């Protein structure tokens, strides 16, 4: 029994960081706002303190480098905030680490948004 518990703890310790590390990189998504589509690019980088930092580009609006804060990955759930535009996101990273499906929230509106690794 002790061996089983030890193996389980070791598995959790190995898997949890790999999900967190899988989030670093560039992610592309398209936000459907009424009849308009906004192409977005999320850039996530390690912050050197064990966490993550990021920026967001809204290609169709010509906005680049919007600061992303409070980037976390817990139990494969990615969360981040964009205080400059009163926005936030929460989504679930898939098992392959290639997409995140979730909800974009901004100014009281909640819209589905899926990010794909680029």
N, C-alpha and C positions, 0 to 999 in steps of 0.2 A: 504494500500500500504506500509506504514511504517513497519507494522508487517511482510509482505512478504519479504521486503528487510532485516530486522533484522534476520529473519529465514534463509535466504540465506547466509548471512554473517556468522552466527553461524554454519551452515552446512559446509561451506568451512573451517572454523577454526578447526572444529572437524575432518574432513576428511583428510586434508592436512598433519597434524602431524602423523596420523595413517599410511599413505602410507610411510612416511619417516621412522617411527619406524619399519615397516614391513621388511625393508631391512636388519636389523641386523641379523646375523646368518651365517651359512655355506651354500655355494652354489656350486653345481657341474655342470660342463659343459665339452663338448668334442669339441675341435677345429680341424676341418678337414683341414690339410695343405697338398695339393697335395694328395698323397696316404697314408699319415701318419695321424693317429689320436692321438691328445694329450689330455689326461685327465687333467682337471684343477679343483682346489678347491679354491674358493674365501672365505675368512674369513672376515666378516664385523662386527665391534664392535663400540659401541658409544665411542666417544673420550673424553667425560666428559665436553665438551665445547658446547654441543648442535649439534655437527656434527658427522661425522663418520671417522673411520680409518680402515685400512685393510691390509691384506697380501694375497699373491697368492702362491699356490703350483702348480708346473707342475709335476705331478706324474711320467709321462713317461720319463721326462728328469732329474729326481732326484733333482729338484730345489724346495726348500721350503723357506717360509718366505720372498718372494719378496715383498718389501714395495709398498703398494698401497696408492696414495695420491689424494687429491682433490676429495674425495668421496662426491657426492651430489645426492639428490633426489628432483627433482622439477617437479610438475605435473606428478608424477609417472614415470619420466624418470631418470634412474640411469646413472650417469657418474662417471668415475674414470680414473686416470692416473697411469702409471708405468714408471717413468722416468729412472729407472735403465736399462730397456730393450727397451726404446723408444716406449712404447705401451700405448694404451688407449682403453676405451670401452664406448659405449653409447647404452642403451637399455630401453625398456618400460616394467615396472612391470605390470603383469596382475592383474585383479580386485581381484582375490583370494589371491594374494600375494605369489604365489607358484612358479612362473617362471618369468624370465626376458628375452625378446627376443630382440637381437640387433646386433651390429657390433663391432668386435674386429679390431683395427687398429694398425699396427706395421710396421715400416720401409717402409711406402708407400703401404702396402698391407691391404686390407679391406676384412674381412671374417665374415660370419654369425656365431653367437655364442649365444646359448640359455643356460641360467643358470637355474637349478632346485634346489629348497630348499631341503636341506637334513635334 
